Amino acid sequence: MMSEIGITAGKIWHYLDKNGEVTALKLKSALGITNTVLYMGIGWLAREGKISVVEYAKGYKILLKK
């Protein structure tokens, strides 16, 4: 499972690098992954200080830290 989470974190990072800020729902859809794996990947990147997660009215937006 750890390797799947790490691979997903890499996919999330590359998606954000190419496309910029995105909602969690759109990110999940674009990558074709489950909520569980999505949020584990987001947690991985957040722990490393590579992304910001911002709450908004309908959920969360994820963006790379500059």
Residue, then its C-alpha position, 0 to 999 in steps of 0.5 A: m500500500m505504501s508504494e501505491i500511496g507514493i506513486t499516487a502522491g507523484k501523480i498528484w504533484h505532476y497533475l498540479d504542476k501541469n494544471g495548477e490549483v484544483t478541487a479534490l473532486k476534480l483531482k480524484s476524477a482526473l486521476g481515476i482514484t478512490n477517495t482513500v488513495l487520493y487523501m492519503g496521497i494528499g496527506w503525503l504531499a502535505r506532510e512533505g510541505k509540497i502542497s497547500v490544502v485550502e477549504y472552500a464552500k464546496g470542499y477543498k482546493i489543492l495547490l503546489k507551494k511555491 
